[in-house]
Amino acid sequence: MKLTPKILLYIITLGVVIAAIVWEYYMQQWLSYQVEGGVDVLRVDLFVIWPVVLTLVGVSLFRIFENRK
């Protein structure tokens, strides 16, 4: 089975979106166990996760709609 670059991009995008949702769920669980609900925790992981997710979603949407003109 030969995967085209478009299909591979969509699979990677879907995998990253699911991984980001799972990561966020477990981070919220971890924060709930911290003192005062994790108010003093600085979430620097968000500076990496969400730009990657937004970039992949944007590229995927661009690839979907580029030939529709």
PDB file of N, CA, C and O in Angstrom:
ATOM      1  N   MET A   1       0.845  -1.172   0.000  1.00  0.00           N
ATOM      2  CA  MET A   1       0.000   0.000   0.000  1.00  0.00           C
ATOM      3  C   MET A   1       0.895   1.242   0.000  1.00  0.00           C
ATOM      4  O   MET A   1       1.754   1.398   0.868  1.00  0.00           O
ATOM      5  N   LYS A   2       0.687   2.102  -0.963  1.00  0.00           N
ATOM      6  CA  LYS A   2       1.495   3.312  -1.087  1.00  0.00           C
ATOM      7  C   LYS A   2       0.710   4.493  -0.527  1.00  0.00           C
ATOM      8  O   LYS A   2      -0.372   4.820  -1.014  1.00  0.00           O
ATOM      9  N   LEU A   3       1.268   5.127   0.504  1.00  0.00           N
ATOM     10  CA  LEU A   3       0.617   6.288   1.103  1.00  0.00           C
ATOM     11  C   LEU A   3       1.083   7.553   0.389  1.00  0.00           C
ATOM     12  O   LEU A   3       2.281   7.812   0.280  1.00  0.00           O
ATOM     13  N   THR A   4       0.150   8.312  -0.080  1.00  0.00           N
ATOM     14  CA  THR A   4       0.497   9.581  -0.697  1.00  0.00           C
ATOM     15  C   THR A   4       0.836  10.593   0.401  1.00  0.00           C
ATOM     16  O   THR A   4       0.422  10.423   1.548  1.00  0.00           O
ATOM     17  N   PRO A   5       1.578  11.632   0.061  1.00  0.00           N
ATOM     18  CA  PRO A   5       1.925  12.635   1.071  1.00  0.00           C
ATOM     19  C   PRO A   5       0.698  13.285   1.712  1.00  0.00           C
ATOM     20  O   PRO A   5       0.732  13.628   2.894  1.00  0.00           O
ATOM     21  N   LYS A   6      -0.392  13.459   0.943  1.00  0.00           N
ATOM     22  CA  LYS A   6      -1.607  14.045   1.521  1.00  0.00           C
ATOM     23  C   LYS A   6      -2.194  13.147   2.607  1.00  0.00           C
ATOM     24  O   LYS A   6      -2.529  13.611   3.697  1.00  0.00           O
ATOM     25  N   ILE A   7      -2.313  11.864   2.298  1.00  0.00           N
ATOM     26  CA  ILE A   7      -2.885  10.922   3.265  1.00  0.00           C
ATOM     27  C   ILE A   7      -2.002  10.839   4.504  1.00  0.00           C
ATOM     28  O   ILE A   7      -2.502  10.799   5.628  1.00  0.00           O
ATOM     29  N   LEU A   8      -0.693  10.813   4.297  1.00  0.00           N
ATOM     30  CA  LEU A   8       0.239  10.764   5.421  1.00  0.00           C
ATOM     31  C   LEU A   8       0.119  12.023   6.285  1.00  0.00           C
ATOM     32  O   LEU A   8       0.168  11.937   7.512  1.00  0.00           O
ATOM     33  N   LEU A   9      -0.036  13.178   5.657  1.00  0.00           N
ATOM     34  CA  LEU A   9      -0.228  14.433   6.396  1.00  0.00           C
ATOM     35  C   LEU A   9      -1.489  14.376   7.248  1.00  0.00           C
ATOM     36  O   LEU A   9      -1.476  14.795   8.406  1.00  0.00           O
ATOM     37  N   TYR A  10      -2.582  13.857   6.683  1.00  0.00           N
ATOM     38  CA  TYR A  10      -3.836  13.768   7.432  1.00  0.00           C
ATOM     39  C   TYR A  10      -3.724  12.795   8.599  1.00  0.00           C
ATOM     40  O   TYR A  10      -4.271  13.049   9.672  1.00  0.00           O
ATOM     41  N   ILE A  11      -3.022  11.685   8.398  1.00  0.00           N
ATOM     42  CA  ILE A  11      -2.838  10.709   9.481  1.00  0.00           C
ATOM     43  C   ILE A  11      -2.011  11.324  10.607  1.00  0.00           C
ATOM     44  O   ILE A  11      -2.352  11.175  11.781  1.00  0.00           O
ATOM     45  N   ILE A  12      -0.927  12.014  10.256  1.00  0.00           N
ATOM     46  CA  ILE A  12      -0.083  12.656  11.271  1.00  0.00           C
ATOM     47  C   ILE A  12      -0.863  13.736  12.014  1.00  0.00           C
ATOM     48  O   ILE A  12      -0.761  13.851  13.235  1.00  0.00           O
ATOM     49  N   THR A  13      -1.647  14.532  11.273  1.00  0.00           N
ATOM     50  CA  THR A  13      -2.450  15.583  11.903  1.00  0.00           C
ATOM     51  C   THR A  13      -3.449  14.992  12.880  1.00  0.00           C
ATOM     52  O   THR A  13      -3.587  15.483  14.001  1.00  0.00           O
ATOM     53  N   LEU A  14      -4.139  13.956  12.474  1.00  0.00           N
ATOM     54  CA  LEU A  14      -5.115  13.313  13.360  1.00  0.00           C
ATOM     55  C   LEU A  14      -4.433  12.731  14.596  1.00  0.00           C
ATOM     56  O   LEU A  14      -4.953  12.848  15.705  1.00  0.00           O
ATOM     57  N   GLY A  15      -3.279  12.111  14.409  1.00  0.00           N
ATOM     58  CA  GLY A  15      -2.536  11.553  15.542  1.00  0.00           C
ATOM     59  C   GLY A  15      -2.085  12.621  16.521  1.00  0.00           C
ATOM     60  O   GLY A  15      -2.161  12.424  17.734  1.00  0.00           O
ATOM     61  N   VAL A  16      -1.614  13.756  16.001  1.00  0.00           N
ATOM     62  CA  VAL A  16      -1.143  14.839  16.872  1.00  0.00           C
ATOM     63  C   VAL A  16      -2.312  15.482  17.617  1.00  0.00           C
ATOM     64  O   VAL A  16      -2.180  15.823  18.792  1.00  0.00           O
ATOM     65  N   VAL A  17      -3.449  15.650  16.952  1.00  0.00           N
ATOM     66  CA  VAL A  17      -4.629  16.221  17.615  1.00  0.00           C
ATOM     67  C   VAL A  17      -5.095  15.302  18.738  1.00  0.00           C
ATOM     68  O   VAL A  17      -5.394  15.773  19.835  1.00  0.00           O
ATOM     69  N   ILE A  18      -5.162  14.009  18.483  1.00  0.00           N
ATOM     70  CA  ILE A  18      -5.578  13.060  19.524  1.00  0.00           C
ATOM     71  C   ILE A  18      -4.574  13.048  20.664  1.00  0.00           C
ATOM     72  O   ILE A  18      -4.967  13.022  21.830  1.00  0.00           O
ATOM     73  N   ALA A  19      -3.276  13.068  20.347  1.00  0.00           N
ATOM     74  CA  ALA A  19      -2.245  13.089  21.394  1.00  0.00           C
ATOM     75  C   ALA A  19      -2.328  14.362  22.228  1.00  0.00           C
ATOM     76  O   ALA A  19      -2.127  14.313  23.441  1.00  0.00           O
ATOM     77  N   ALA A  20      -2.621  15.506  21.598  1.00  0.00           N
ATOM     78  CA  ALA A  20      -2.739  16.764  22.340  1.00  0.00           C
ATOM     79  C   ALA A  20      -3.939  16.736  23.279  1.00  0.00           C
ATOM     80  O   ALA A  20      -3.866  17.250  24.395  1.00  0.00           O
ATOM     81  N   ILE A  21      -5.033  16.144  22.839  1.00  0.00           N
ATOM     82  CA  ILE A  21      -6.221  16.042  23.699  1.00  0.00           C
ATOM     83  C   ILE A  21      -5.952  15.130  24.881  1.00  0.00           C
ATOM     84  O   ILE A  21      -6.320  15.451  26.011  1.00  0.00           O
ATOM     85  N   VAL A  22      -5.312  13.995  24.630  1.00  0.00           N
ATOM     86  CA  VAL A  22      -4.977  13.070  25.722  1.00  0.00           C
ATOM     87  C   VAL A  22      -3.994  13.725  26.689  1.00  0.00           C
ATOM     88  O   VAL A  22      -4.150  13.607  27.904  1.00  0.00           O
ATOM     89  N   TRP A  23      -2.977  14.417  26.156  1.00  0.00           N
ATOM     90  CA  TRP A  23      -2.001  15.122  26.996  1.00  0.00           C
ATOM     91  C   TRP A  23      -2.700  16.149  27.894  1.00  0.00           C
ATOM     92  O   TRP A  23      -2.407  16.246  29.086  1.00  0.00           O
ATOM     93  N   GLU A  24      -3.620  16.908  27.309  1.00  0.00           N
ATOM     94  CA  GLU A  24      -4.325  17.941  28.077  1.00  0.00           C
ATOM     95  C   GLU A  24      -5.177  17.308  29.185  1.00  0.00           C
ATOM     96  O   GLU A  24      -5.257  17.843  30.291  1.00  0.00           O
ATOM     97  N   TYR A  25      -5.806  16.183  28.887  1.00  0.00           N
ATOM     98  CA  TYR A  25      -6.607  15.485  29.902  1.00  0.00           C
ATOM     99  C   TYR A  25      -5.731  15.079  31.088  1.00  0.00           C
ATOM    100  O   TYR A  25      -6.093  15.323  32.239  1.00  0.00           O
ATOM    101  N   TYR A  26      -4.586  14.466  30.812  1.00  0.00           N
ATOM    102  CA  TYR A  26      -3.715  14.029  31.902  1.00  0.00           C
ATOM    103  C   TYR A  26      -3.055  15.202  32.623  1.00  0.00           C
ATOM    104  O   TYR A  26      -2.787  15.111  33.821  1.00  0.00           O
ATOM    105  N   MET A  27      -2.792  16.286  31.925  1.00  0.00           N
ATOM    106  CA  MET A  27      -2.260  17.473  32.593  1.00  0.00           C
ATOM    107  C   MET A  27      -3.294  18.069  33.546  1.00  0.00           C
ATOM    108  O   MET A  27      -2.946  18.517  34.638  1.00  0.00           O
ATOM    109  N   GLN A  28      -4.555  18.076  33.139  1.00  0.00           N
ATOM    110  CA  GLN A  28      -5.603  18.577  34.029  1.00  0.00           C
ATOM    111  C   GLN A  28      -5.742  17.679  35.252  1.00  0.00           C
ATOM    112  O   GLN A  28      -5.978  18.174  36.354  1.00  0.00           O
ATOM    113  N   GLN A  29      -5.601  16.373  35.077  1.00  0.00           N
ATOM    114  CA  GLN A  29      -5.629  15.452  36.211  1.00  0.00           C
ATOM    115  C   GLN A  29      -4.457  15.744  37.149  1.00  0.00           C
ATOM    116  O   GLN A  29      -4.635  15.795  38.366  1.00  0.00           O
ATOM    117  N   TRP A  30      -3.265  15.935  36.592  1.00  0.00           N
ATOM    118  CA  TRP A  30      -2.092  16.202  37.401  1.00  0.00           C
ATOM    119  C   TRP A  30      -2.223  17.531  38.132  1.00  0.00           C
ATOM    120  O   TRP A  30      -1.858  17.639  39.303  1.00  0.00           O
ATOM    121  N   LEU A  31      -2.745  18.547  37.441  1.00  0.00           N
ATOM    122  CA  LEU A  31      -2.923  19.852  38.077  1.00  0.00           C
ATOM    123  C   LEU A  31      -3.909  19.791  39.232  1.00  0.00           C
ATOM    124  O   LEU A  31      -3.765  20.532  40.205  1.00  0.00           O
ATOM    125  N   SER A  32      -4.894  18.935  39.142  1.00  0.00           N
ATOM    126  CA  SER A  32      -5.878  18.838  40.220  1.00  0.00           C
ATOM    127  C   SER A  32      -5.265  18.278  41.499  1.00  0.00           C
ATOM    128  O   SER A  32      -5.795  18.507  42.586  1.00  0.00           O
ATOM    129  N   TYR A  33      -4.153  17.546  41.387  1.00  0.00           N
ATOM    130  CA  TYR A  33      -3.486  16.997  42.566  1.00  0.00           C
ATOM    131  C   TYR A  33      -2.461  17.954  43.164  1.00  0.00           C
ATOM    132  O   TYR A  33      -1.919  17.679  44.235  1.00  0.00           O
ATOM    133  N   GLN A  34      -2.187  19.065  42.501  1.00  0.00           N
ATOM    134  CA  GLN A  34      -1.206  20.023  42.997  1.00  0.00           C
ATOM    135  C   GLN A  34      -1.830  20.930  44.065  1.00  0.00           C
ATOM    136  O   GLN A  34      -3.050  21.004  44.210  1.00  0.00           O
ATOM    137  N   VAL A  35      -0.961  21.608  44.796  1.00  0.00           N
ATOM    138  CA  VAL A  35      -1.417  22.519  45.839  1.00  0.00           C
ATOM    139  C   VAL A  35      -2.240  23.639  45.201  1.00  0.00           C
ATOM    140  O   VAL A  35      -1.820  24.236  44.210  1.00  0.00           O
ATOM    141  N   GLU A  36      -3.389  23.915  45.762  1.00  0.00           N
ATOM    142  CA  GLU A  36      -4.318  24.948  45.295  1.00  0.00           C
ATOM    143  C   GLU A  36      -4.745  24.728  43.843  1.00  0.00           C
ATOM    144  O   GLU A  36      -4.996  25.689  43.116  1.00  0.00           O
ATOM    145  N   GLY A  37      -4.825  23.504  43.433  1.00  0.00           N
ATOM    146  CA  GLY A  37      -5.282  23.196  42.082  1.00  0.00           C
ATOM    147  C   GLY A  37      -4.299  23.556  40.990  1.00  0.00           C
ATOM    148  O   GLY A  37      -4.687  23.674  39.828  1.00  0.00           O
ATOM    149  N   GLY A  38      -3.040  23.735  41.334  1.00  0.00           N
ATOM    150  CA  GLY A  38      -2.020  24.038  40.345  1.00  0.00           C
ATOM    151  C   GLY A  38      -2.051  25.470  39.846  1.00  0.00           C
ATOM    152  O   GLY A  38      -1.682  25.739  38.703  1.00  0.00           O
ATOM    153  N   VAL A  39      -2.489  26.390  40.693  1.00  0.00           N
ATOM    154  CA  VAL A  39      -2.572  27.793  40.292  1.00  0.00           C
ATOM    155  C   VAL A  39      -1.183  28.354  39.958  1.00  0.00           C
ATOM    156  O   VAL A  39      -1.057  29.178  39.052  1.00  0.00           O
ATOM    157  N   ASP A  40      -0.168  27.930  40.659  1.00  0.00           N
ATOM    158  CA  ASP A  40       1.180  28.470  40.468  1.00  0.00           C
ATOM    159  C   ASP A  40       1.992  27.742  39.398  1.00  0.00           C
ATOM    160  O   ASP A  40       3.169  28.048  39.206  1.00  0.00           O
ATOM    161  N   VAL A  41       1.383  26.787  38.701  1.00  0.00           N
ATOM    162  CA  VAL A  41       2.112  26.030  37.683  1.00  0.00           C
ATOM    163  C   VAL A  41       2.120  26.812  36.374  1.00  0.00           C
ATOM    164  O   VAL A  41       1.074  27.259  35.904  1.00  0.00           O
ATOM    165  N   LEU A  42       3.298  26.973  35.791  1.00  0.00           N
ATOM    166  CA  LEU A  42       3.440  27.653  34.508  1.00  0.00           C
ATOM    167  C   LEU A  42       3.485  26.593  33.414  1.00  0.00           C
ATOM    168  O   LEU A  42       4.414  25.786  33.367  1.00  0.00           O
ATOM    169  N   ARG A  43       2.491  26.594  32.538  1.00  0.00           N
ATOM    170  CA  ARG A  43       2.363  25.572  31.498  1.00  0.00           C
ATOM    171  C   ARG A  43       3.155  25.961  30.255  1.00  0.00           C
ATOM    172  O   ARG A  43       2.592  26.519  29.312  1.00  0.00           O
ATOM    173  N   VAL A  44       4.453  25.673  30.243  1.00  0.00           N
ATOM    174  CA  VAL A  44       5.268  25.992  29.080  1.00  0.00           C
ATOM    175  C   VAL A  44       5.091  24.966  27.969  1.00  0.00           C
ATOM    176  O   VAL A  44       5.501  25.207  26.834  1.00  0.00           O
ATOM    177  N   ASP A  45       4.488  23.828  28.283  1.00  0.00           N
ATOM    178  CA  ASP A  45       4.235  22.830  27.250  1.00  0.00           C
ATOM    179  C   ASP A  45       3.245  23.345  26.202  1.00  0.00           C
ATOM    180  O   ASP A  45       3.239  22.870  25.066  1.00  0.00           O
ATOM    181  N   LEU A  46       2.421  24.304  26.578  1.00  0.00           N
ATOM    182  CA  LEU A  46       1.440  24.852  25.646  1.00  0.00           C
ATOM    183  C   LEU A  46       2.100  25.660  24.542  1.00  0.00           C
ATOM    184  O   LEU A  46       1.521  25.818  23.467  1.00  0.00           O
ATOM    185  N   PHE A  47       3.313  26.179  24.786  1.00  0.00           N
ATOM    186  CA  PHE A  47       4.030  26.936  23.771  1.00  0.00           C
ATOM    187  C   PHE A  47       4.584  26.032  22.669  1.00  0.00           C
ATOM    188  O   PHE A  47       4.993  26.525  21.618  1.00  0.00           O
ATOM    189  N   VAL A  48       4.601  24.744  22.892  1.00  0.00           N
ATOM    190  CA  VAL A  48       5.067  23.788  21.883  1.00  0.00           C
ATOM    191  C   VAL A  48       3.898  23.046  21.256  1.00  0.00           C
ATOM    192  O   VAL A  48       3.834  22.902  20.035  1.00  0.00           O
ATOM    193  N   ILE A  49       2.971  22.574  22.088  1.00  0.00           N
ATOM    194  CA  ILE A  49       1.895  21.712  21.608  1.00  0.00           C
ATOM    195  C   ILE A  49       0.962  22.442  20.653  1.00  0.00           C
ATOM    196  O   ILE A  49       0.730  21.965  19.543  1.00  0.00           O
ATOM    197  N   TRP A  50       0.425  23.584  21.057  1.00  0.00           N
ATOM    198  CA  TRP A  50      -0.607  24.233  20.253  1.00  0.00           C
ATOM    199  C   TRP A  50      -0.095  24.847  18.960  1.00  0.00           C
ATOM    200  O   TRP A  50      -0.818  24.798  17.965  1.00  0.00           O
ATOM    201  N   PRO A  51       1.104  25.423  18.904  1.00  0.00           N
ATOM    202  CA  PRO A  51       1.586  25.853  17.585  1.00  0.00           C
ATOM    203  C   PRO A  51       1.760  24.691  16.598  1.00  0.00           C
ATOM    204  O   PRO A  51       1.491  24.840  15.407  1.00  0.00           O
ATOM    205  N   VAL A  52       2.207  23.541  17.097  1.00  0.00           N
ATOM    206  CA  VAL A  52       2.336  22.368  16.221  1.00  0.00           C
ATOM    207  C   VAL A  52       0.966  21.918  15.734  1.00  0.00           C
ATOM    208  O   VAL A  52       0.787  21.638  14.548  1.00  0.00           O
ATOM    209  N   VAL A  53      -0.003  21.848  16.643  1.00  0.00           N
ATOM    210  CA  VAL A  53      -1.355  21.432  16.264  1.00  0.00           C
ATOM    211  C   VAL A  53      -1.958  22.410  15.265  1.00  0.00           C
ATOM    212  O   VAL A  53      -2.517  21.993  14.251  1.00  0.00           O
ATOM    213  N   LEU A  54      -1.851  23.699  15.540  1.00  0.00           N
ATOM    214  CA  LEU A  54      -2.433  24.697  14.642  1.00  0.00           C
ATOM    215  C   LEU A  54      -1.759  24.693  13.270  1.00  0.00           C
ATOM    216  O   LEU A  54      -2.426  24.867  12.251  1.00  0.00           O
ATOM    217  N   THR A  55      -0.450  24.496  13.242  1.00  0.00           N
ATOM    218  CA  THR A  55       0.253  24.436  11.963  1.00  0.00           C
ATOM    219  C   THR A  55      -0.174  23.233  11.150  1.00  0.00           C
ATOM    220  O   THR A  55      -0.433  23.356   9.953  1.00  0.00           O
ATOM    221  N   LEU A  56      -0.253  22.069  11.782  1.00  0.00           N
ATOM    222  CA  LEU A  56      -0.668  20.866  11.056  1.00  0.00           C
ATOM    223  C   LEU A  56      -2.107  20.968  10.560  1.00  0.00           C
ATOM    224  O   LEU A  56      -2.402  20.565   9.435  1.00  0.00           O
ATOM    225  N   VAL A  57      -2.993  21.497  11.378  1.00  0.00           N
ATOM    226  CA  VAL A  57      -4.384  21.662  10.953  1.00  0.00           C
ATOM    227  C   VAL A  57      -4.462  22.665   9.813  1.00  0.00           C
ATOM    228  O   VAL A  57      -5.190  22.445   8.846  1.00  0.00           O
ATOM    229  N   GLY A  58      -3.729  23.754   9.912  1.00  0.00           N
ATOM    230  CA  GLY A  58      -3.728  24.753   8.844  1.00  0.00           C
ATOM    231  C   GLY A  58      -3.207  24.196   7.530  1.00  0.00           C
ATOM    232  O   GLY A  58      -3.798  24.438   6.478  1.00  0.00           O
ATOM    233  N   VAL A  59      -2.107  23.452   7.577  1.00  0.00           N
ATOM    234  CA  VAL A  59      -1.558  22.854   6.360  1.00  0.00           C
ATOM    235  C   VAL A  59      -2.517  21.824   5.780  1.00  0.00           C
ATOM    236  O   VAL A  59      -2.683  21.743   4.563  1.00  0.00           O
ATOM    237  N   SER A  60      -3.145  21.041   6.642  1.00  0.00           N
ATOM    238  CA  SER A  60      -4.106  20.043   6.168  1.00  0.00           C
ATOM    239  C   SER A  60      -5.306  20.710   5.502  1.00  0.00           C
ATOM    240  O   SER A  60      -5.760  20.260   4.450  1.00  0.00           O
ATOM    241  N   LEU A  61      -5.819  21.775   6.104  1.00  0.00           N
ATOM    242  CA  LEU A  61      -6.944  22.486   5.496  1.00  0.00           C
ATOM    243  C   LEU A  61      -6.532  23.141   4.182  1.00  0.00           C
ATOM    244  O   LEU A  61      -7.315  23.167   3.232  1.00  0.00           O
ATOM    245  N   PHE A  62      -5.317  23.668   4.119  1.00  0.00           N
ATOM    246  CA  PHE A  62      -4.829  24.249   2.877  1.00  0.00           C
ATOM    247  C   PHE A  62      -4.748  23.188   1.781  1.00  0.00           C
ATOM    248  O   PHE A  62      -5.118  23.444   0.635  1.00  0.00           O
ATOM    249  N   ARG A  63      -4.265  22.000   2.135  1.00  0.00           N
ATOM    250  CA  ARG A  63      -4.160  20.920   1.148  1.00  0.00           C
ATOM    251  C   ARG A  63      -5.533  20.442   0.685  1.00  0.00           C
ATOM    252  O   ARG A  63      -5.694  20.039  -0.467  1.00  0.00           O
ATOM    253  N   ILE A  64      -6.527  20.486   1.580  1.00  0.00           N
ATOM    254  CA  ILE A  64      -7.887  20.067   1.198  1.00  0.00           C
ATOM    255  C   ILE A  64      -8.503  21.061   0.238  1.00  0.00           C
ATOM    256  O   ILE A  64      -9.117  20.665  -0.753  1.00  0.00           O
ATOM    257  N   PHE A  65      -8.349  22.352   0.517  1.00  0.00           N
ATOM    258  CA  PHE A  65      -9.058  23.383  -0.242  1.00  0.00           C
ATOM    259  C   PHE A  65      -8.240  23.996  -1.396  1.00  0.00           C
ATOM    260  O   PHE A  65      -8.753  24.869  -2.095  1.00  0.00           O
ATOM    261  N   GLU A  66      -7.003  23.571  -1.611  1.00  0.00           N
ATOM    262  CA  GLU A  66      -6.172  24.196  -2.640  1.00  0.00           C
ATOM    263  C   GLU A  66      -6.654  23.888  -4.059  1.00  0.00           C
ATOM    264  O   GLU A  66      -6.454  24.710  -4.953  1.00  0.00           O
ATOM    265  N   ASN A  67      -7.264  22.765  -4.289  1.00  0.00           N
ATOM    266  CA  ASN A  67      -7.703  22.388  -5.635  1.00  0.00           C
ATOM    267  C   ASN A  67      -9.179  22.650  -5.870  1.00  0.00           C
ATOM    268  O   ASN A  67      -9.712  22.251  -6.906  1.00  0.00           O
ATOM    269  N   ARG A  68      -9.839  23.293  -4.960  1.00  0.00           N
ATOM    270  CA  ARG A  68     -11.289  23.523  -5.085  1.00  0.00           C
ATOM    271  C   ARG A  68     -11.636  24.734  -5.905  1.00  0.00           C
ATOM    272  O   ARG A  68     -12.822  24.999  -6.101  1.00  0.00           O
ATOM    273  N   LYS A  69     -10.669  25.493  -6.399  1.00  0.00           N
ATOM    274  CA  LYS A  69     -10.957  26.738  -7.131  1.00  0.00           C
ATOM    275  C   LYS A  69     -11.382  26.462  -8.539  1.00  0.00           C
ATOM    276  O   LYS A  69     -11.662  27.394  -9.293  1.00  0.00           O
TER     277      LYS A  69
END
